[in-house]
């Protein structure tokens, strides 16, 4: 049986997804207020453009899921200190920096339903403010005083950059394999989820097994999260995505729905993908044709099924922790990430 994906009318699923993440939001609310205050204080600069550019993106919404995960995994391991707040803020700064850089690389016009920073201040400012935020993130990591946490997050920064470069190397290559694509998203998306979840138990002194379990949870959650985003780009609603539906297609990005469609398609369909994605010759009606080909070969359904597989692995990773409200909230967060496609 195939998975039925009600892309056109997802209101019920959206409401259910919101309900599932509200538990995590509630349990981390007090600490997130401190994280948000720290984020605002650390974007200050005598160079006026820096807080303007940074706050344009930081204040534009977003669930702040990654820093919430840092707070949550620290609480899961009974952390009682203050360092988790600075590490969570560091994680959010790393994420914001990558978004600023990504929009320049991808030449994106929109981010979270608003004009991308590069459209207002230019590519140069976006890149440099992203660098400023990375610098601030590392300052906060050092202030926490955990060499292991610093190692985890600094390694993540390098792996994320590698993932971005790897994505460039497969860009517009319609013969990209599923394994190659998964390597890209493990680096550019899942690694920060993994690091965000790992530093919590590390500063809590929870031991290698618990830290490894939280890292596995974050890594698999991150992969599931990105695969759902890939599917939504070809069947979501722009107002809910925070970007235009079909942006990946127009930018020539090779994502899993494309990989599956190309592999399963006819010679004529493969020629279509080469023309539109490889050669950049996109005509009116081509997005609709791309969606039609994907439906024909169950590419969107199967991308979501892959995401559900990784989501199950994320939940399984938390199996060694005893039952608690925070563990339940983390499991519900997995459901939220996948429910966005239904």
The 8 nearest C-alpha neighbors of each residue, nearest first, counted from 0:
[[1, 2, 3, 300, 301, 297, 304, 4],
 [2, 0, 3, 300, 297, 301, 304, 4],
 [1, 3, 300, 4, 0, 304, 301, 303],
 [4, 2, 1, 5, 300, 341, 0, 6],
 [3, 5, 341, 6, 2, 340, 300, 299],
 [6, 4, 341, 7, 8, 9, 3, 340],
 [7, 5, 234, 4, 8, 235, 9, 341],
 [6, 8, 5, 9, 235, 234, 236, 4],
 [9, 7, 6, 5, 10, 11, 341, 12],
 [8, 10, 12, 11, 341, 13, 6, 5],
 [9, 11, 13, 12, 8, 14, 15, 341],
 [12, 10, 14, 13, 9, 15, 8, 341],
 [13, 11, 15, 9, 341, 14, 10, 16],
 [12, 14, 10, 16, 11, 15, 9, 339],
 [15, 13, 17, 11, 16, 12, 10, 18],
 [16, 14, 12, 18, 17, 13, 11, 19],
 [17, 15, 335, 13, 19, 18, 14, 338],
 [16, 18, 14, 19, 15, 20, 21, 13],
 [19, 17, 15, 21, 16, 20, 14, 22],
 [18, 20, 16, 331, 17, 21, 335, 332],
 [19, 21, 332, 22, 17, 23, 18, 335],
 [22, 20, 24, 18, 23, 19, 25, 17],
 [23, 21, 25, 20, 24, 328, 26, 19],
 [22, 24, 328, 26, 25, 21, 20, 27],
 [23, 25, 21, 27, 22, 26, 28, 20],
 [26, 24, 28, 22, 23, 27, 21, 29],
 [25, 27, 23, 24, 28, 22, 325, 29],
 [26, 28, 24, 30, 25, 29, 31, 23],
 [29, 27, 31, 25, 30, 24, 26, 32],
 [30, 28, 32, 31, 27, 33, 26, 25],
 [29, 31, 33, 32, 27, 28, 34, 84],
 [32, 30, 34, 28, 33, 29, 27, 35],
 [33, 31, 35, 29, 30, 34, 36, 28],
 [32, 34, 36, 30, 31, 35, 37, 84],
 [33, 35, 31, 37, 32, 36, 84, 88],
 [36, 34, 38, 32, 37, 33, 31, 39],
 [37, 35, 33, 39, 34, 38, 32, 40],
 [36, 38, 40, 34, 35, 39, 41, 33],
 [37, 39, 35, 41, 36, 40, 88, 34],
 [38, 40, 36, 37, 42, 41, 35, 43],
 [41, 39, 37, 38, 42, 43, 36, 35],
 [40, 42, 38, 43, 39, 37, 135, 44],
 [43, 41, 50, 39, 40, 38, 44, 53],
 [42, 44, 41, 50, 40, 39, 45, 49],
 [45, 43, 46, 49, 42, 50, 47, 41],
 [44, 46, 47, 43, 49, 48, 50, 42],
 [47, 45, 44, 48, 49, 50, 43, 51],
 [48, 46, 49, 45, 50, 51, 44, 43],
 [47, 49, 51, 46, 50, 52, 124, 53],
 [48, 50, 51, 52, 47, 128, 46, 53],
 [51, 49, 53, 42, 52, 54, 43, 48],
 [50, 52, 48, 49, 54, 53, 55, 47],
 [53, 51, 55, 49, 50, 54, 48, 116],
 [54, 52, 50, 55, 51, 56, 49, 57],
 [53, 55, 57, 56, 58, 51, 52, 50],
 [56, 54, 52, 53, 58, 57, 51, 59],
 [55, 57, 59, 54, 58, 53, 52, 116],
 [56, 58, 54, 59, 55, 53, 60, 95],
 [59, 57, 54, 56, 60, 55, 61, 53],
 [60, 58, 56, 57, 55, 111, 61, 113],
 [61, 59, 58, 62, 111, 57, 56, 63],
 [60, 62, 63, 59, 111, 64, 57, 58],
 [61, 63, 64, 60, 65, 67, 24, 66],
 [64, 62, 61, 65, 66, 67, 91, 60],
 [63, 65, 67, 62, 66, 68, 61, 91],
 [64, 66, 68, 67, 63, 192, 195, 69],
 [67, 65, 87, 69, 68, 64, 91, 90],
 [68, 66, 64, 70, 65, 69, 71, 63],
 [67, 69, 71, 65, 66, 70, 196, 72],
 [70, 68, 195, 66, 196, 199, 67, 71],
 [69, 71, 67, 73, 68, 72, 83, 74],
 [70, 72, 68, 74, 73, 69, 67, 75],
 [71, 73, 75, 199, 74, 69, 70, 196],
 [72, 74, 199, 200, 70, 78, 76, 71],
 [75, 73, 77, 71, 76, 72, 78, 70],
 [74, 76, 72, 73, 77, 71, 325, 326],
 [75, 77, 74, 73, 200, 78, 205, 203],
 [78, 76, 74, 75, 79, 73, 203, 205],
 [79, 77, 203, 73, 74, 76, 80, 202],
 [78, 80, 77, 81, 203, 74, 73, 82],
 [81, 79, 82, 78, 83, 203, 202, 84],
 [82, 80, 83, 84, 79, 85, 143, 78],
 [81, 83, 143, 84, 85, 80, 86, 202],
 [82, 84, 86, 85, 81, 87, 70, 199],
 [85, 83, 87, 82, 86, 34, 81, 88],
 [86, 84, 88, 87, 82, 83, 139, 89],
 [85, 87, 89, 83, 88, 84, 140, 90],
 [86, 88, 66, 90, 84, 89, 85, 69],
 [87, 89, 85, 91, 90, 86, 34, 38],
 [90, 88, 136, 86, 92, 87, 91, 85],
 [89, 91, 87, 93, 88, 92, 66, 86],
 [90, 92, 94, 88, 93, 89, 66, 95],
 [93, 91, 95, 89, 94, 90, 132, 136],
 [94, 92, 90, 96, 91, 95, 133, 89],
 [93, 95, 91, 97, 92, 96, 90, 98],
 [96, 94, 92, 98, 97, 93, 91, 99],
 [97, 95, 129, 93, 99, 98, 94, 92],
 [96, 98, 100, 94, 99, 95, 101, 93],
 [99, 97, 101, 95, 100, 96, 102, 94],
 [100, 98, 96, 97, 102, 125, 101, 129],
 [99, 101, 97, 103, 98, 126, 102, 96],
 [102, 100, 98, 104, 103, 99, 97, 105],
 [101, 103, 107, 105, 106, 99, 100, 104],
 [102, 104, 106, 100, 101, 105, 122, 117],
 [103, 105, 101, 102, 106, 100, 107, 167],
 [104, 106, 102, 107, 103, 101, 250, 100],
 [107, 105, 103, 102, 104, 108, 250, 101],
 [108, 106, 102, 105, 109, 103, 115, 110],
 [107, 109, 115, 114, 118, 106, 110, 102],
 [110, 108, 114, 115, 113, 242, 107, 112],
 [109, 111, 115, 113, 112, 242, 241, 114],
 [241, 112, 110, 113, 242, 59, 109, 60],
 [111, 113, 241, 110, 242, 109, 238, 114],
 [114, 112, 110, 109, 111, 115, 59, 241],
 [113, 115, 109, 108, 110, 118, 116, 112],
 [114, 116, 109, 110, 108, 117, 118, 113],
 [117, 115, 119, 118, 120, 125, 52, 114],
 [116, 118, 121, 122, 120, 115, 119, 125],
 [117, 119, 116, 115, 121, 120, 114, 108],
 [120, 118, 116, 117, 121, 115, 114, 52],
 [121, 119, 117, 116, 118, 124, 122, 125],
 [122, 120, 117, 123, 124, 118, 119, 125],
 [121, 123, 117, 125, 124, 103, 126, 120],
 [122, 124, 126, 125, 121, 127, 117, 120],
 [123, 125, 127, 126, 122, 121, 128, 120],
 [126, 124, 122, 128, 123, 99, 117, 127],
 [127, 125, 129, 123, 100, 124, 128, 122],
 [126, 128, 130, 124, 129, 125, 123, 131],
 [129, 127, 131, 130, 125, 126, 49, 124],
 [128, 130, 96, 126, 132, 127, 131, 99],
 [129, 131, 127, 133, 128, 132, 134, 126],
 [132, 130, 128, 134, 129, 133, 127, 135],
 [133, 131, 135, 129, 134, 130, 92, 96],
 [134, 132, 136, 130, 135, 131, 93, 137],
 [133, 135, 131, 137, 132, 136, 130, 138],
 [136, 134, 132, 138, 133, 137, 131, 139],
 [135, 137, 89, 133, 139, 134, 138, 92],
 [136, 138, 140, 134, 139, 135, 141, 133],
 [137, 139, 135, 141, 136, 140, 142, 134],
 [140, 138, 142, 136, 137, 141, 85, 89],
 [139, 141, 137, 143, 142, 138, 149, 86],
 [140, 142, 138, 139, 143, 144, 137, 149],
 [141, 143, 139, 144, 140, 138, 85, 82],
 [144, 142, 82, 140, 141, 145, 139, 85],
 [143, 145, 142, 141, 146, 140, 149, 82],
 [146, 144, 148, 147, 143, 149, 202, 141],
 [145, 147, 149, 148, 150, 144, 141, 151],
 [146, 148, 150, 149, 145, 151, 201, 198],
 [149, 147, 151, 145, 198, 150, 146, 152],
 [150, 148, 146, 147, 152, 151, 140, 153],
 [149, 151, 147, 153, 148, 152, 154, 146],
 [152, 150, 148, 154, 149, 153, 194, 155],
 [151, 153, 155, 154, 149, 150, 194, 156],
 [154, 152, 156, 150, 155, 151, 149, 157],
 [155, 153, 157, 151, 152, 156, 150, 158],
 [154, 156, 152, 158, 153, 157, 159, 190],
 [157, 155, 153, 159, 154, 158, 152, 160],
 [156, 158, 160, 154, 155, 159, 161, 153],
 [157, 159, 161, 155, 160, 156, 186, 162],
 [160, 158, 187, 162, 186, 156, 161, 157],
 [159, 161, 163, 157, 162, 158, 164, 156],
 [162, 160, 158, 164, 159, 163, 165, 157],
 [163, 161, 186, 187, 165, 159, 183, 160],
 [164, 162, 166, 160, 165, 161, 187, 159],
 [163, 165, 167, 161, 166, 162, 160, 168],
 [166, 164, 162, 168, 167, 163, 161, 183],
 [167, 165, 163, 169, 164, 168, 183, 170],
 [166, 168, 170, 164, 165, 169, 163, 171],
 [167, 169, 165, 166, 170, 164, 172, 171],
 [168, 170, 166, 172, 167, 171, 175, 165],
 [171, 169, 167, 172, 168, 166, 252, 253],
 [170, 172, 277, 276, 251, 173, 252, 253],
 [173, 171, 169, 170, 174, 175, 277, 253],
 [172, 174, 175, 171, 273, 277, 253, 272],
 [175, 173, 172, 176, 258, 261, 262, 169],
 [176, 174, 173, 172, 179, 169, 258, 177],
 [177, 175, 179, 178, 174, 180, 258, 262],
 [176, 178, 180, 179, 181, 258, 175, 255],
 [179, 177, 181, 176, 180, 182, 175, 183],
 [180, 178, 182, 176, 177, 181, 175, 183],
 [179, 181, 183, 177, 182, 178, 176, 184],
 [180, 182, 178, 184, 183, 179, 185, 177],
 [183, 181, 179, 185, 180, 184, 178, 186],
 [184, 182, 162, 180, 181, 186, 185, 166],
 [183, 185, 187, 186, 188, 181, 182, 189],
 [186, 184, 189, 182, 183, 190, 188, 187],
 [187, 185, 162, 159, 184, 190, 183, 158],
 [186, 188, 162, 159, 184, 163, 185, 183],
 [189, 187, 184, 190, 186, 185, 221, 191],
 [188, 190, 221, 185, 218, 192, 222, 191],
 [191, 189, 193, 186, 192, 188, 185, 155],
 [190, 192, 194, 193, 189, 195, 155, 188],
 [193, 191, 217, 195, 189, 190, 221, 194],
 [194, 192, 217, 218, 214, 190, 196, 191],
 [193, 195, 197, 191, 196, 192, 152, 151],
 [196, 194, 69, 192, 193, 197, 191, 198],
 [197, 195, 69, 193, 194, 213, 214, 217],
 [198, 196, 214, 194, 210, 213, 199, 195],
 [197, 199, 201, 148, 200, 196, 195, 194],
 [200, 198, 73, 72, 69, 201, 197, 202],
 [199, 201, 203, 205, 73, 210, 202, 76],
 [202, 200, 198, 204, 203, 199, 210, 205],
 [201, 203, 204, 200, 199, 198, 145, 148],
 [202, 204, 78, 200, 201, 205, 76, 73],
 [205, 203, 201, 202, 206, 200, 78, 76],
 [204, 206, 200, 203, 209, 76, 201, 210],
 [207, 205, 204, 208, 209, 210, 201, 200],
 [206, 208, 210, 209, 211, 205, 201, 212],
 [207, 209, 211, 210, 206, 212, 205, 213],
 [208, 210, 212, 211, 207, 206, 205, 213],
 [209, 211, 207, 213, 200, 197, 212, 208],
 [210, 212, 214, 208, 209, 213, 207, 215],
 [213, 211, 209, 215, 316, 214, 210, 208],
 [214, 212, 216, 210, 215, 196, 197, 211],
 [213, 215, 193, 197, 211, 217, 216, 212],
 [216, 214, 212, 218, 213, 217, 316, 211],
 [215, 217, 313, 213, 316, 214, 219, 218],
 [218, 216, 193, 192, 220, 214, 215, 196],
 [219, 217, 193, 189, 215, 221, 220, 216],
 [220, 218, 313, 222, 309, 221, 216, 217],
 [219, 221, 217, 223, 218, 222, 313, 310],
 [222, 220, 189, 224, 218, 219, 223, 192],
 [221, 223, 219, 225, 189, 224, 220, 226],
 [224, 222, 306, 220, 226, 221, 309, 225],
 [223, 225, 221, 227, 222, 226, 336, 220],
 [226, 224, 228, 222, 227, 223, 229, 221],
 [227, 225, 229, 223, 228, 224, 306, 222],
 [226, 228, 230, 229, 224, 225, 303, 231],
 [229, 227, 225, 231, 226, 230, 232, 224],
 [230, 228, 226, 227, 232, 231, 225, 254],
 [229, 231, 227, 228, 232, 299, 233, 226],
 [232, 230, 235, 234, 228, 233, 229, 227],
 [231, 233, 244, 245, 229, 230, 234, 235],
 [234, 232, 231, 245, 230, 235, 244, 290],
 [235, 233, 231, 6, 232, 230, 236, 244],
 [236, 234, 231, 6, 232, 244, 233, 237],
 [235, 237, 239, 238, 240, 244, 234, 7],
 [236, 238, 243, 240, 244, 239, 242, 241],
 [239, 237, 236, 240, 241, 112, 242, 243],
 [238, 240, 237, 236, 241, 235, 242, 112],
 [241, 239, 237, 242, 238, 236, 235, 111],
 [111, 242, 240, 112, 239, 238, 110, 237],
 [243, 241, 240, 112, 109, 237, 110, 111],
 [242, 244, 237, 246, 245, 241, 240, 109],
 [243, 245, 232, 237, 246, 235, 233, 236],
 [244, 246, 248, 232, 247, 233, 243, 249],
 [245, 247, 249, 248, 243, 244, 250, 232],
 [248, 246, 252, 250, 245, 249, 251, 232],
 [249, 247, 245, 251, 246, 250, 252, 276],
 [248, 250, 246, 251, 247, 245, 281, 252],
 [251, 249, 247, 248, 252, 246, 105, 276],
 [250, 252, 276, 248, 249, 171, 247, 253],
 [253, 251, 247, 250, 248, 170, 254, 171],
 [252, 254, 257, 171, 170, 251, 173, 258],
 [255, 253, 257, 256, 252, 229, 258, 180],
 [254, 256, 258, 257, 259, 302, 177, 229],
 [257, 255, 298, 259, 258, 254, 299, 260],
 [258, 256, 260, 255, 254, 259, 261, 253],
 [259, 257, 255, 261, 256, 260, 262, 254],
 [258, 260, 262, 256, 257, 261, 298, 255],
 [261, 259, 257, 263, 262, 258, 264, 293],
 [262, 260, 264, 258, 259, 263, 269, 257],
 [261, 263, 259, 260, 264, 258, 174, 269],
 [264, 262, 260, 261, 259, 296, 265, 258],
 [265, 263, 261, 268, 260, 262, 269, 266],
 [264, 266, 268, 267, 269, 263, 261, 270],
 [265, 267, 269, 268, 270, 264, 271, 261],
 [268, 266, 270, 265, 269, 271, 264, 272],
 [269, 267, 271, 265, 270, 266, 264, 272],
 [270, 268, 266, 272, 271, 267, 261, 264],
 [269, 271, 273, 267, 268, 272, 274, 266],
 [272, 270, 268, 274, 269, 273, 275, 267],
 [273, 271, 269, 275, 274, 270, 276, 268],
 [274, 272, 277, 270, 271, 276, 275, 278],
 [275, 273, 278, 271, 272, 280, 277, 276],
 [274, 276, 280, 279, 281, 272, 273, 278],
 [277, 275, 251, 279, 171, 272, 273, 278],
 [276, 278, 171, 273, 279, 274, 275, 172],
 [277, 279, 274, 280, 276, 275, 273, 171],
 [280, 278, 275, 276, 277, 281, 274, 251],
 [279, 281, 275, 278, 274, 282, 276, 277],
 [282, 280, 275, 279, 285, 283, 249, 274],
 [283, 281, 285, 284, 280, 275, 286, 279],
 [282, 284, 285, 281, 286, 287, 288, 280],
 [283, 285, 287, 286, 282, 288, 281, 289],
 [284, 286, 288, 287, 282, 283, 289, 281],
 [287, 285, 289, 288, 284, 290, 245, 248],
 [286, 288, 290, 284, 285, 289, 291, 292],
 [289, 287, 285, 291, 286, 290, 292, 284],
 [288, 290, 286, 292, 291, 287, 285, 293],
 [291, 289, 293, 287, 288, 292, 294, 286],
 [290, 292, 288, 294, 289, 293, 287, 295],
 [293, 291, 295, 289, 294, 290, 288, 296],
 [294, 292, 298, 290, 296, 295, 291, 260],
 [295, 293, 297, 291, 296, 292, 290, 298],
 [294, 296, 292, 293, 297, 291, 298, 260],
 [295, 297, 293, 298, 294, 260, 292, 263],
 [298, 296, 294, 300, 299, 295, 293, 301],
 [297, 299, 293, 256, 301, 296, 300, 259],
 [298, 300, 302, 301, 230, 297, 256, 293],
 [301, 299, 297, 303, 302, 298, 2, 304],
 [300, 302, 304, 298, 303, 299, 297, 305],
 [303, 301, 299, 305, 304, 300, 298, 256],
 [302, 304, 306, 300, 301, 305, 227, 307],
 [303, 305, 301, 307, 306, 302, 300, 308],
 [306, 304, 308, 302, 303, 307, 301, 309],
 [307, 305, 223, 303, 309, 304, 308, 226],
 [306, 308, 310, 304, 305, 309, 303, 311],
 [309, 307, 305, 311, 306, 310, 304, 312],
 [310, 308, 312, 219, 306, 311, 307, 223],
 [309, 311, 307, 313, 312, 308, 220, 223],
 [310, 312, 314, 308, 309, 313, 315, 307],
 [311, 313, 309, 315, 310, 314, 316, 219],
 [314, 312, 216, 310, 219, 316, 311, 315],
 [315, 313, 311, 316, 312, 317, 330, 310],
 [314, 316, 312, 318, 317, 313, 311, 216],
 [315, 317, 212, 313, 216, 314, 318, 215],
 [318, 316, 315, 319, 314, 320, 212, 216],
 [317, 319, 315, 316, 320, 314, 321, 212],
 [318, 320, 317, 321, 316, 209, 212, 315],
 [321, 319, 318, 317, 322, 326, 209, 75],
 [322, 320, 323, 319, 318, 326, 317, 75],
 [321, 323, 326, 320, 324, 327, 325, 318],
 [322, 324, 326, 325, 327, 321, 75, 320],
 [323, 325, 327, 326, 328, 322, 26, 22],
 [326, 324, 328, 327, 323, 75, 329, 71],
 [327, 325, 329, 323, 328, 324, 322, 330],
 [326, 328, 324, 330, 325, 329, 331, 323],
 [329, 327, 325, 23, 331, 326, 330, 22],
 [330, 328, 332, 326, 331, 327, 325, 333],
 [331, 329, 327, 333, 332, 328, 314, 326],
 [330, 332, 334, 328, 19, 333, 329, 327],
 [333, 331, 335, 329, 20, 330, 334, 328],
 [332, 334, 336, 330, 331, 335, 310, 220],
 [335, 333, 331, 332, 337, 336, 338, 330],
 [336, 334, 16, 332, 338, 333, 337, 19],
 [337, 335, 333, 334, 338, 224, 339, 332],
 [336, 338, 334, 339, 335, 340, 227, 333],
 [339, 337, 335, 340, 341, 16, 336, 334],
 [338, 340, 337, 341, 336, 13, 16, 335],
 [339, 341, 338, 337, 227, 231, 4, 6],
 [340, 338, 12, 4, 5, 339, 9, 6]]
